[in-house]
Amino acid sequence: MAKAKSPRSNNLPNKQVITMPEAGSIPQIRKAASPISPTPIDLEAQIRTRAYELYQERGCAPGQENEDWLRAEHEVLARNNQQQRA
């Protein structure tokens, strides 16, 4: 039978405990998104939507998800670059 371990005595010096600040107590600094350049979240949503459209155009056949995503990414980024130049 295993012998029960006794608790160790804590001879370490007292350490300071740092607590997380309450939500809202620290002001958040955010960049204002310009109306011309979409945020990364918007780009991802656009890419996801276009990749799904490509999947549907192929007859919903599985196995080419990566190709659909990369093509959609290329198309969306190219379209956004053209819009920024105009």
PyMOL commands that set and color helices and strands:
alter all, ss='L'
color gray80, all
select helices_A, chain A and resi 40-57+65-85
alter helices_A, ss='H'
color red, helices_A
deselect
rebuild
show_as cartoon
